Amino acid sequence: MKALLENVNAQIALFQANAAAQVEKNNKAAGTRARKAALELTKLLKEFRKVSVAEANKK
């Protein structure tokens, strides 16, 4: 679970950096990278939810 949370935080940082570059510098490639990071973040958050629910049901 800790590794999953670290991956989520890394993807959030990657998304923020690329989204800012797209907005501030009109960098189209950064926009593509930001969208890719957003998709990966979605997958990681779904996995986090599944793991979190499983942990909650154990107790």
N, CA, C and O atoms as a GROMACS GRO file, in nm:
protein
  236
    1MET      N    1   0.084  -0.118   0.000
    1MET     CA    2   0.000   0.000   0.000
    1MET      C    3   0.088   0.125   0.000
    1MET      O    4   0.056   0.224  -0.066
    2LYS      N    5   0.199   0.121   0.074
    2LYS     CA    6   0.288   0.236   0.080
    2LYS      C    7   0.350   0.265  -0.057
    2LYS      O    8   0.362   0.380  -0.097
    3ALA      N    9   0.390   0.160  -0.128
    3ALA     CA   10   0.448   0.177  -0.262
    3ALA      C   11   0.344   0.235  -0.358
    3ALA      O   12   0.375   0.319  -0.441
    4LEU      N   13   0.221   0.190  -0.344
    4LEU     CA   14   0.113   0.240  -0.429
    4LEU      C   15   0.092   0.390  -0.404
    4LEU      O   16   0.073   0.467  -0.498
    5LEU      N   17   0.095   0.429  -0.279
    5LEU     CA   18   0.078   0.570  -0.245
    5LEU      C   19   0.193   0.654  -0.299
    5LEU      O   20   0.172   0.766  -0.344
    6GLU      N   21   0.314   0.600  -0.296
    6GLU     CA   22   0.429   0.671  -0.352
    6GLU      C   23   0.414   0.688  -0.504
    6GLU      O   24   0.447   0.793  -0.558
    7ASN      N   25   0.362   0.585  -0.571
    7ASN     CA   26   0.338   0.594  -0.716
    7ASN      C   27   0.232   0.700  -0.747
    7ASN      O   28   0.246   0.774  -0.844
    8VAL      N   29   0.128   0.706  -0.666
    8VAL     CA   30   0.023   0.806  -0.684
    8VAL      C   31   0.082   0.946  -0.670
    8VAL      O   32   0.056   1.034  -0.753
    9ASN      N   33   0.162   0.967  -0.567
    9ASN     CA   34   0.223   1.099  -0.545
    9ASN      C   35   0.317   1.137  -0.659
    9ASN      O   36   0.322   1.253  -0.700
   10ALA      N   37   0.391   1.039  -0.711
   10ALA     CA   38   0.482   1.066  -0.823
   10ALA      C   39   0.403   1.106  -0.948
   10ALA      O   40   0.442   1.198  -1.019
   11GLN      N   41   0.292   1.037  -0.974
   11GLN     CA   42   0.211   1.070  -1.091
   11GLN      C   43   0.145   1.207  -1.077
   11GLN      O   44   0.132   1.280  -1.175
   12ILE      N   45   0.104   1.241  -0.955
   12ILE     CA   46   0.045   1.373  -0.932
   12ILE      C   47   0.149   1.482  -0.961
   12ILE      O   48   0.118   1.581  -1.026
   13ALA      N   49   0.272   1.462  -0.914
   13ALA     CA   50   0.378   1.560  -0.938
   13ALA      C   51   0.407   1.572  -1.087
   13ALA      O   52   0.426   1.682  -1.139
   14LEU      N   53   0.411   1.459  -1.156
   14LEU     CA   54   0.437   1.459  -1.300
   14LEU      C   55   0.326   1.532  -1.374
   14LEU      O   56   0.352   1.612  -1.464
   15PHE      N   57   0.201   1.504  -1.337
   15PHE     CA   58   0.087   1.570  -1.398
   15PHE      C   59   0.094   1.721  -1.376
   15PHE      O   60   0.076   1.799  -1.470
   16GLN      N   61   0.120   1.763  -1.254
   16GLN     CA   62   0.124   1.905  -1.222
   16GLN      C   63   0.232   1.978  -1.300
   16GLN      O   64   0.208   2.088  -1.351
   17ALA      N   65   0.349   1.918  -1.310
   17ALA     CA   66   0.459   1.981  -1.382
   17ALA      C   67   0.426   1.996  -1.530
   17ALA      O   68   0.449   2.102  -1.589
   18ASN      N   69   0.373   1.891  -1.590
   18ASN     CA   70   0.343   1.896  -1.732
   18ASN      C   71   0.223   1.985  -1.763
   18ASN      O   72   0.222   2.055  -1.864
   19ALA      N   73   0.123   1.982  -1.678
   19ALA     CA   74   0.005   2.067  -1.699
   19ALA      C   75   0.044   2.214  -1.687
   19ALA      O   76  -0.005   2.297  -1.764
   20ALA      N   77   0.130   2.245  -1.594
   20ALA     CA   78   0.176   2.384  -1.578
   20ALA      C   79   0.256   2.427  -1.700
   20ALA      O   80   0.241   2.540  -1.747
   21ALA      N   81   0.340   2.339  -1.752
   21ALA     CA   82   0.418   2.373  -1.872
   21ALA      C   83   0.327   2.397  -1.991
   21ALA      O   84   0.353   2.484  -2.074
   22GLN      N   85   0.220   2.319  -2.000
   22GLN     CA   86   0.127   2.339  -2.111
   22GLN      C   87   0.057   2.474  -2.099
   22GLN      O   88   0.047   2.548  -2.197
   23VAL      N   89   0.011   2.506  -1.981
   23VAL     CA   90  -0.065   2.629  -1.961
   23VAL      C   91   0.026   2.752  -1.971
   23VAL      O   92  -0.008   2.849  -2.039
   24GLU      N   93   0.140   2.748  -1.905
   24GLU     CA   94   0.226   2.866  -1.897
   24GLU      C   95   0.306   2.889  -2.024
   24GLU      O   96   0.324   3.004  -2.066
   25LYS      N   97   0.354   2.782  -2.086
   25LYS     CA   98   0.444   2.796  -2.200
   25LYS      C   99   0.382   2.751  -2.332
   25LYS      O  100   0.447   2.751  -2.436
   26ASN      N  101   0.254   2.711  -2.326
   26ASN     CA  102   0.184   2.661  -2.444
   26ASN      C  103   0.260   2.545  -2.509
   26ASN      O  104   0.271   2.537  -2.632
   27ASN      N  105   0.311   2.457  -2.425
   27ASN     CA  106   0.391   2.343  -2.470
   27ASN      C  107   0.296   2.226  -2.499
   27ASN      O  108   0.242   2.166  -2.407
   28LYS      N  109   0.277   2.195  -2.628
   28LYS     CA  110   0.183   2.090  -2.667
   28LYS      C  111   0.228   1.953  -2.622
   28LYS      O  112   0.145   1.870  -2.584
   29ALA      N  113   0.358   1.926  -2.626
   29ALA     CA  114   0.411   1.796  -2.584
   29ALA      C  115   0.386   1.775  -2.434
   29ALA      O  116   0.358   1.663  -2.390
   30ALA      N  117   0.398   1.881  -2.357
   30ALA     CA  118   0.371   1.871  -2.214
   30ALA      C  119   0.225   1.838  -2.189
   30ALA      O  120   0.192   1.767  -2.094
   31GLY      N  121   0.138   1.889  -2.273
   31GLY     CA  122  -0.004   1.856  -2.261
   31GLY      C  123  -0.030   1.709  -2.284
   31GLY      O  124  -0.110   1.647  -2.214
   32THR      N  125   0.040   1.653  -2.381
   32THR     CA  126   0.027   1.509  -2.407
   32THR      C  127   0.077   1.429  -2.287
   32THR      O  128   0.014   1.331  -2.246
   33ARG      N  129   0.190   1.470  -2.233
   33ARG     CA  130   0.245   1.400  -2.115
   33ARG      C  131   0.152   1.415  -1.995
   33ARG      O  132   0.137   1.320  -1.917
   34ALA      N  133   0.089   1.530  -1.980
   34ALA     CA  134  -0.004   1.552  -1.868
   34ALA      C  135  -0.126   1.461  -1.882
   34ALA      O  136  -0.172   1.404  -1.784
   35ARG      N  137  -0.178   1.447  -2.004
   35ARG     CA  138  -0.293   1.360  -2.025
   35ARG      C  139  -0.256   1.214  -1.999
   35ARG      O  140  -0.335   1.140  -1.942
   36LYS      N  141  -0.137   1.174  -2.039
   36LYS     CA  142  -0.090   1.038  -2.013
   36LYS      C  143  -0.078   1.014  -1.862
   36LYS      O  144  -0.117   0.908  -1.812
   37ALA      N  145  -0.023   1.112  -1.791
   37ALA     CA  146  -0.010   1.101  -1.645
   37ALA      C  147  -0.147   1.093  -1.579
   37ALA      O  148  -0.165   1.021  -1.482
   38ALA      N  149  -0.243   1.168  -1.632
   38ALA     CA  150  -0.380   1.165  -1.577
   38ALA      C  151  -0.442   1.027  -1.593
   38ALA      O  152  -0.509   0.979  -1.502
   39LEU      N  153  -0.421   0.964  -1.708
   39LEU     CA  154  -0.473   0.829  -1.729
   39LEU      C  155  -0.409   0.730  -1.633
   39LEU      O  156  -0.478   0.646  -1.575
   40GLU      N  157  -0.279   0.739  -1.617
   40GLU     CA  158  -0.208   0.650  -1.525
   40GLU      C  159  -0.254   0.676  -1.382
   40GLU      O  160  -0.269   0.582  -1.304
   41LEU      N  161  -0.276   0.801  -1.348
   41LEU     CA  162  -0.323   0.836  -1.215
   41LEU      C  163  -0.461   0.776  -1.188
   41LEU      O  164  -0.488   0.728  -1.078
   42THR      N  165  -0.546   0.778  -1.288
   42THR     CA  166  -0.679   0.717  -1.275
   42THR      C  167  -0.667   0.569  -1.241
   42THR      O  168  -0.736   0.520  -1.153
   43LYS      N  169  -0.580   0.500  -1.312
   43LYS     CA  170  -0.559   0.357  -1.286
   43LYS      C  171  -0.507   0.333  -1.145
   43LYS      O  172  -0.554   0.244  -1.074
   44LEU      N  173  -0.411   0.415  -1.104
   44LEU     CA  174  -0.353   0.399  -0.970
   44LEU      C  175  -0.456   0.428  -0.861
   44LEU      O  176  -0.459   0.360  -0.758
   45LEU      N  177  -0.539   0.528  -0.883
   45LEU     CA  178  -0.641   0.561  -0.782
   45LEU      C  179  -0.746   0.451  -0.771
   45LEU      O  180  -0.796   0.424  -0.661
   46LYS      N  181  -0.781   0.388  -0.882
   46LYS     CA  182  -0.874   0.276  -0.877
   46LYS      C  183  -0.812   0.160  -0.799
   46LYS      O  184  -0.879   0.094  -0.720
   47GLU      N  185  -0.684   0.135  -0.823
   47GLU     CA  186  -0.614   0.029  -0.750
   47GLU      C  187  -0.607   0.064  -0.601
   47GLU      O  188  -0.626  -0.024  -0.516
   48PHE      N  189  -0.580   0.190  -0.569
   48PHE     CA  190  -0.577   0.233  -0.430
   48PHE      C  191  -0.711   0.209  -0.362
   48PHE      O  192  -0.716   0.161  -0.249
   49ARG      N  193  -0.818   0.241  -0.432
   49ARG     CA  194  -0.952   0.222  -0.375
   49ARG      C  195  -0.976   0.074  -0.346
   49ARG      O  196  -1.028   0.039  -0.240
   50LYS      N  197  -0.937  -0.012  -0.440
   50LYS     CA  198  -0.957  -0.155  -0.422
   50LYS      C  199  -0.878  -0.208  -0.302
   50LYS      O  200  -0.929  -0.285  -0.222
   51VAL      N  201  -0.752  -0.165  -0.291
   51VAL     CA  202  -0.667  -0.208  -0.180
   51VAL      C  203  -0.719  -0.153  -0.048
   51VAL      O  204  -0.720  -0.222   0.054
   52SER      N  205  -0.763  -0.028  -0.050
   52SER     CA  206  -0.813   0.036   0.071
   52SER      C  207  -0.938  -0.033   0.123
   52SER      O  208  -0.953  -0.055   0.244
   53VAL      N  209  -1.029  -0.069   0.033
   53VAL     CA  210  -1.152  -0.138   0.073
   53VAL      C  211  -1.118  -0.276   0.129
   53VAL      O  212  -1.179  -0.320   0.227
   54ALA      N  213  -1.023  -0.344   0.067
   54ALA     CA  214  -0.982  -0.476   0.115
   54ALA      C  215  -0.922  -0.466   0.254
   54ALA      O  216  -0.948  -0.551   0.340
   55GLU      N  217  -0.841  -0.363   0.279
   55GLU     CA  218  -0.782  -0.343   0.411
   55GLU      C  219  -0.890  -0.313   0.515
   55GLU      O  220  -0.884  -0.362   0.628
   56ALA      N  221  -0.987  -0.233   0.477
   56ALA     CA  222  -1.094  -0.196   0.570
   56ALA      C  223  -1.180  -0.317   0.605
   56ALA      O  224  -1.229  -0.328   0.718
   57ASN      N  225  -1.198  -0.406   0.511
   57ASN     CA  226  -1.281  -0.525   0.536
   57ASN      C  227  -1.210  -0.630   0.620
   57ASN      O  228  -1.275  -0.717   0.677
   58LYS      N  229  -1.079  -0.624   0.628
   58LYS     CA  230  -1.003  -0.718   0.710
   58LYS      C  231  -1.029  -0.701   0.858
   58LYS      O  232  -1.029  -0.797   0.935
   59LYS      N  233  -1.052  -0.577   0.897
   59LYS     CA  234  -1.061  -0.546   1.041
   59LYS      C  235  -1.199  -0.565   1.094
   59LYS      O  236  -1.223  -0.542   1.213
   0.00000   0.00000   0.00000
